[in-house]
Amino acid sequence: MDKKLSRRTVLLRGLQLPMLGGAVAALAACESDSGDSLVCADPASMSSAQESVRRTLKYTEISSDPAKTCAACEFFHVAKDGTDGCGTCEMFSGEPVNPQGHCDSWSVDS
């Protein structure tokens, strides 16, 4: 049997492959999240002013740039007890931050 592919079939397959790849990547990302990532700031215990500052400075618990983490910022201070891994930040009035976090006020530690 000599089967020819129609233009419609080729276009459908061309659209289905990227969608399948995206789904596989999303599932892989879900599986790689071990659930034990450090969360230093509990939004439930923050005042609205504290939440507002974090939102304004676009604070994230994990930096998208490994070279620009809170631990490498001049405003970051290591936790005094050193047990939980969280530090504090001058930009957030000494409130806890993740050493692997990032915000728009990141400044190189000189």
Backbone hydrogen bonds in HBPLUS format (Angstrom, degrees):
<---DONOR---> <-ACCEPTOR-->    atom                        ^
c    i                          cat <-CA-CA->   ^        H-A-AA   ^      H-
h    n   atom  resd res      DA  || num        DHA   H-A  angle D-A-AA Bond
n    s   type  num  typ     dist DA aas  dist angle  dist       angle   num
A0010-VAL N   A0006-SER O   3.11 MM   4  6.44 163.1  2.14 153.3 157.4     1
A0011-LEU N   A0007-ARG O   2.96 MM   4  6.19 161.8  1.99 152.4 157.3     2
A0012-LEU N   A0008-ARG O   2.92 MM   4  6.11 160.9  1.95 150.6 156.0     3
A0013-ARG N   A0009-THR O   2.95 MM   4  6.12 165.3  1.98 151.5 155.5     4
A0014-GLY N   A0010-VAL O   2.92 MM   4  6.05 150.6  2.01 142.8 151.7     5
A0015-LEU N   A0011-LEU O   3.04 MM   4  6.31 134.7  2.25 141.6 152.6     6
A0015-LEU N   A0012-LEU O   3.15 MM   3  5.18 131.7  2.40  95.4 108.0     7
A0016-GLN N   A0012-LEU O   2.90 MM   4  6.11 148.6  2.00 148.4 157.9     8
A0017-LEU N   A0013-ARG O   3.16 MM   4  6.22 159.5  2.21 152.7 154.5     9
A0020-LEU N   A0016-GLN O   2.93 MM   4  6.10 156.1  1.98 153.1 159.8    10
A0021-GLY N   A0017-LEU O   2.93 MM   4  6.17 159.0  1.98 152.2 158.1    11
A0022-GLY N   A0018-PRO O   2.93 MM   4  6.16 154.0  2.00 145.5 152.0    12
A0023-ALA N   A0019-MET O   3.02 MM   4  6.27 154.7  2.08 146.0 152.6    13
A0024-VAL N   A0020-LEU O   2.96 MM   4  6.22 159.5  2.01 151.9 157.2    14
A0025-ALA N   A0021-GLY O   2.97 MM   4  6.17 159.4  2.01 147.9 153.5    15
A0026-ALA N   A0022-GLY O   2.96 MM   4  6.15 155.9  2.02 146.2 152.6    16
A0027-LEU N   A0023-ALA O   3.00 MM   4  6.23 159.9  2.04 149.2 154.3    17
A0028-ALA N   A0024-VAL O   2.96 MM   4  6.15 154.7  2.02 147.4 154.6    18
A0029-ALA N   A0025-ALA O   3.00 MM   4  6.21 151.5  2.08 145.1 152.4    19
A0030-CYS N   A0026-ALA O   3.06 MM   4  6.35 152.3  2.14 145.3 152.5    20
A0031-GLU N   A0027-LEU O   3.02 MM   4  6.26 156.9  2.08 149.1 154.8    21
A0032-SER N   A0028-ALA O   3.01 MM   4  6.17 146.5  2.12 144.3 153.0    22
A0045-SER N   A0042-ASP O   2.99 MM   3  5.62 147.4  2.10 118.0 126.5    23
A0046-MET N   A0043-PRO O   3.32 MM   3  5.19 159.9  2.37  99.3 105.3    24
A0051-GLU N   A0047-SER O   3.04 MM   4  6.36 163.8  2.07 153.5 157.7    25
A0052-SER N   A0048-SER O   2.89 MM   4  6.00 153.0  1.97 140.9 148.8    26
A0053-VAL N   A0049-ALA O   3.00 MM   4  6.28 155.3  2.06 149.2 154.5    27
A0054-ARG N   A0050-GLN O   3.13 MM   4  6.39 166.4  2.15 151.4 154.6    28
A0055-ARG N   A0051-GLU O   2.89 MM   4  6.10 158.1  1.94 150.3 157.0    29
A0056-THR N   A0052-SER O   2.79 MM   4  5.94 160.3  1.83 149.8 155.7    30
A0057-LEU N   A0053-VAL O   2.93 MM   4  6.10 158.5  1.97 151.4 156.5    31
A0059-TYR N   A0054-ARG O   2.95 MM   5  5.20 170.0  1.96 150.7 153.8    32
A0058-LYS N   A0055-ARG O   3.13 MM   3  4.88 153.7  2.20  97.1 104.7    33
A0104-ASP N   A0057-LEU O   2.66 MM  47  5.06 172.0  1.67 153.6 156.6    34
A0060-THR N   A0102-HIS O   2.83 MM  42  5.46 152.1  1.91 157.9 166.6    35
A0102-HIS N   A0060-THR O   3.02 MM  42  5.46 146.6  2.13 147.8 152.4    36
A0063-SER N   A0100-GLN O   2.69 MM  37  5.98 150.4  1.78 165.5 155.5    37
A0068-LYS N   A0065-ASP O   2.83 MM   3  5.43 160.4  1.87 123.7 130.3    38
A0072-ALA N   A0069-THR O   3.02 MM   3  5.45 146.4  2.14 109.8 119.2    39
A0070-CYS N   A0101-GLY O   2.80 MM  31  5.26 130.0  2.05 129.7 137.5    40
A0073-CYS N   A0070-CYS O   2.95 MM   3  5.03 165.3  1.97 113.7 116.7    41
A0071-ALA N   A0099-PRO O   2.93 MM  28  4.55 157.0  1.98 138.3 130.8    42
A0076-PHE N   A0073-CYS O   3.27 MM   3  5.54 162.5  2.31 108.8 114.0    43
A0074-GLU N   A0107-SER O   2.96 MM  33  5.84 151.4  2.05 143.5 152.7    44
A0090-GLU N   A0075-PHE O   3.00 MM  15  5.19 159.1  2.05 137.4 143.6    45
A0077-HIS N   A0088-THR O   2.82 MM  11  5.19 150.8  1.91 152.9 155.6    46
A0088-THR N   A0077-HIS O   2.81 MM  11  5.19 158.9  1.85 149.8 157.1    47
A0087-GLY N   A0097-VAL O   3.00 MM  10  5.43 161.5  2.03 164.8 164.3    48
A0097-VAL N   A0087-GLY O   2.82 MM  10  5.43 151.7  1.90 135.2 140.1    49
A0089-CYS N   A0095-GLU O   3.21 MM   6  6.03 142.7  2.36 150.0 158.2    50
A0092-PHE N   A0089-CYS O   3.18 MM   3  5.41 144.2  2.31 101.6 111.4    51
A0094-GLY N   A0089-CYS O   2.77 MM   5  4.88 147.2  1.87 145.2 145.8    52
A0093-SER N   A0090-GLU O   3.22 MM   3  5.06 146.1  2.35 114.3 109.0    53
A0095-GLU N   A0092-PHE O   2.98 MM   3  5.37 152.8  2.06 112.5 121.1    54
A0101-GLY N   A0098-ASN O   2.84 MM   3  4.94 164.0  1.87 114.3 118.3    55
A0106-TRP N   A0103-CYS O   3.21 MM   3  5.69 149.1  2.31 121.9 121.7    56
